[in-house]
């Protein structure tokens, strides 16, 4: 049995994260708050992992010292921090996954999850690939850790599909199945 920490990006009560309000003049009728979307999908991933007989710990807090400490105390096999992306360039789109520079296990986890993410979303043409970054949650966790950016809310087309049930389920399943592949529990 594997154990995972699934962290939803941003604190739903303090920081909504990236926001993209409805802007009808550009064909955008959706009001997106990153923290709300990430909470829903990270909880779904937790439920999926538990339904497969594994342990899942859900977190959503902006106190990253606390998040890293709790994750380290959990004894988890992997840590996934889920986010949505935003950019000034509204044509930017596609998922990307981050791991800590030089972490071989983190890179392998990122590769496992990202491969499933691209396949589940049919995002081969929008793939922004696995990247390295010195994010606190990647640097200060003891287990392999990744940060997933599931798509851009500032792209009108991508924002419209991000809210569809199939997309949320595809992201949650990719995270769980990638983590299970990484731990050899698939």
Secondary structure, DSSP 8 states (H G I E B T S, - for coil): --EEEEEESS-TTT---SEE--BGGGTB---EEHHHHHHHHHHHHHHHHHHTT-EEEEE--S-HHHHHHHHHHHT-SEEEEEEEE--SSTT----EEEE-TT-HHHHHHHHHHHHHHHHHHT-GGG---EEE---HHHHS-SSEEEEEEEEETTSHHHHHHHTSHHHHHHHHHHHHHHHHHHHT--
